[in-house]
Amino acid sequence: MSFFHVHQREALNQNLAELQARINVSFEFFPPRTSEMEQTLWQSIDRLSELKPTFVSVTYGANSGERERTHSIIKDIKERTGLDSAPHLTCVDATPQELEAIARDYWQSGIRHIVALRGDLPPGSGKPSMFASDLVALLKKVGDFDISVAAYPEVHPEAKSAQSDLINLKKKVDAGANRAITQFFFDVESYLRFRDRCVATGIDTEIVPGILPVSNFKQLQRFATMTNVKVPNWMTQMFDGLDNDAETRKMVGASIAMDMVKILSREGVKDFHFYTLNRAELSYAICHTLGVRPEAALPGQSLVRASA
């Protein structure tokens, strides 16, 4: 083996060792709709809980049945795993009184972290009566919740401009949000530029990058179209010809996500939020490779630090 290859390997090992000391992870799940999906969800939660995430979140659907499942799952996660469990809460189709009742129930159940979102507007509903910033303020009146909100490096699809979108994020932070979690992205530069613009606008809270490990590229393309996320040409080329090769797609998706985390870590990012789609395999493999492992924790000590 040449000196160059030895040096390259040592540099890689050093890079991964440095990452292990810095990275904190969190995971997002969604409420299952069938008993089979519920079994998959709990298998994923149990597996990923070994990595001692700073928190796990559960999304909040547009219908009452899915919302009730969110409430139930959040409480079960806290009871079964002891993890910081953060329900998503939206203010669309809910009165302030209903939202206060939900928040008080969470507080009384020991839930202290909420992901506060406006939520998707029903077709033809017109201008909403409440926004995420209003929800953040309402929650802070109920209790001193740890509140995460959404951020959009490539601009929210409904925003009039990038600047108006940034002003909206500042309103949420000024109302009491503790951190912002971004929409998933693949253009790392878009995140870094967005973070710089946040600082310039006076947003001093942490901007946690949302990482989506991709295994189904066609599904991703549909997601990206709906959410105004750019899929780079190089990524399209990497998945080209893999429509019927699920295993290779997983390896490609994991590789892309690991490279993103490495680059962002070198830029000072220490917290990463993984969109799991209720599957543990890719997120666990990525975290393991980057040094986030259960055996790395000292007895009685969490592997990862609490988020700021």
Secondary structure, DSSP 8 states (H G I E B T S, - for coil): --HHHHHHHHHHHHHHHHHHHH-EEEEEE---SSHHHHHHHHHHHHHHHTT--S-EEE---SSHHHHHHHHHHHHHHHHHH---EEEEEE-TT--HHHHHHHHHHHHHTT--EEEEE-----TT--S-S--HHHHHHHHHHH---EEEEEE-TT--TT-S-HHHHHHHHHHHHHTT--EEEEEE-S-HHHHHHHHHHHHHHT--SEEEEEE---S-HHHHHHHHHHHT----HHHHHHHTT-TT-HHHHHHHHHHHHHHHHHHHHHTT--EEEEE-TT--HHHHHHHHHTT--GGGS-TTS-SS----
